[in-house]
C-alpha cells in the first residue's frame, strides 16, 4: 500500500528561525516521485518541488532545502530564516503508477503540516 | 497564461439536492484529476481522465458521484442527493502529460457545504 505520513500537525516558530517539516512515505514501487506543495490561506495548492526515486541529491532553492533519504523513506523540507509569508499548510505527496484497467499517476497526500510563523 | 479554474468557488446545498462542479484545466493539458479535501486533511484522489477517457474512478466514494469530460477539456463533477458528509473542498488538477514526473497544477477549489 502507498502512504504518506506527516507526523507534525502544527508547528509554530518565530520569524528568522529555521524549521524542518518531516515526511515519511511507504511504497513497494521502485519508481516513484515525491512532491511538496504549499497551501496558503487562499486555498490553492502551489507546487514547490519534485524528486524522483533514483535521485537522492539534496536540493536547495533559496531559503528552501530538501533532504531525500531512501534508507529511511523520508523526504524532509527545511525553511531557513522563516518569514511570516511562509505561514501555510505544507503537504508532502507521493506519485506512483497504479493499474485499474489503465495506469494512473494520482498523488497520494499526507495530512499536512500547518506552519505558523510569528513576527 | 491562465491557470486551472473552478466554478463555483462556493456552493451551499440542502441535503438531497444535486450539485455540479466545473473545472477548466490549463489549455492543452491531457490529464485531469479530481480530489476531495475534507477540513484539516490532505486531498484525496477521486478520479482521473486522460483526454475524454475516465481511466480511474476508484476514489469516488459512492455511486452518487459522477464525473465527465466529454470533449477532453472541461470536466464536471456531479454529486447526486448530497449528504452532509459530502461537505468538503473539491479540487481539480491538470497536467500536460501522463508521466509520473509531471507536477499537477491545481485550481482554487470549490467549497461545498451541505446543510
Interface residues (C-beta under 8 A of the other chain):
Chain A: X4 X31 X32 X33 X35 X37 X42 X43 X44 X45 X46 X47 X50 X52 X91 X93 X95 X96 X97 X98 X100 X101 X102 X103 X104 X105 X106 X107 X108 X109 X110 X111 X112
Chain B: X31 X33 X35 X40 X41 X42 X43 X44 X45 X48 X50 X53 X55 X56 X58 X59 X89 X91 X93 X98 X99 X100 X101 X102 X103 X104 X105 X106 X107 X108 X109 X111
